Amino acid sequence: MIHNLFRIKFVMILMLVSTSLILSSCQPQNRAVDHEQISREERIVIRFSHIVGEKTPKGMAARRFASLVKEKSNGFVEVQVFPNGYLYRDGEEIDGLLKNDIQMIAPATAKITSFVPEWQALDLPFAFNSIGEVHEYLEGEIGSKLMYGLQREGFYPLGLWDNGFKQMTNMTKPLTQPRDFRGLKFRIMPSEIIRQQFLELEAGTQSNSFNEVYQLLEKNKIDGQENTYSNIVSKRIHTQQKYLTASNHGYLGYVVLLKKEFWDQLPEEVQKILQESIKEVTDWEKEMARKMNEESLQELKDCKCVEIHFLSKEEKRLWEEALKPIYQRFEDRFGAEYINQLPRNKGAEH
Ligand code: SIN
């Protein structure tokens, strides 16, 4: 009797075990994988190269993006961040991306204008009254067109990050009136609209990589430059300049880019992780950029090493007046919609 009971129990256990084995073999292949056990060769590595320091909005966002991707992919996707142009210098990183030596970059929008010239709309002086207006512009029809332009050129734009508004600095005199620019030489980013901005003010320009600016100023090869507070402070530019005009005349932001061919061959699951991570980081980055620029302005005020002039309403009006011809030229070349769609002009007859 006892023997029989024991046999029945044994058969039941056997049935249970085989049923669970059959069920587990029917599970889809997305079971949890311990990625710590995966060799380096099996991981997806994304080399993210950028040209600014670690303690900048872009530098911090790149790091945060890397750790989010690691966490979400359980270590399967490794984003390696190379700051300060260690891997690829300014002006060379797009080449590196297209050659697939690096897989991710976040250049200033002005630096992709040789591929998609319409991006120069963001460089138009005094085009936006606030960062909110920039976001509105980029989230609308124009933004989609600009993003599509990048795809057509073989890029995959993953996201848009802010830095902030640019300010003018120079060594020679306070810049309050358009005529104050006359004869001075400024370093600029490679954008035709930015070049025209200084040309209208009768100033000279030269386009140099960001990492050269400090030395150019130190050696008196240029008189001034334009940049955001956080970039000025992170590169110690203010230590080589006497005057800063808080003009907020132009926007500086970034497009986070991959090569489209690289993106297309990533597994769908990985694409999803990258998209989710960039979304999370972007919300954080925008707030971080705003805060860092505020803190950097405070640092500039506190150091008392540079004379800061806040452009008055009337001075701003004069600068805008002097720079107006650029708008007409831009409109003639790319069409009125880029200007009509600026939040400040929306609904108004242009
Ligand atoms: C950057 O913020 O990426 C650099 C901007 C510049 O070249 O001035």
Residues whose N, C-alpha, C, O or C-beta is under 5 A from the ligand:
A	BS01	SIN	V52 A108 M189 F210 E226
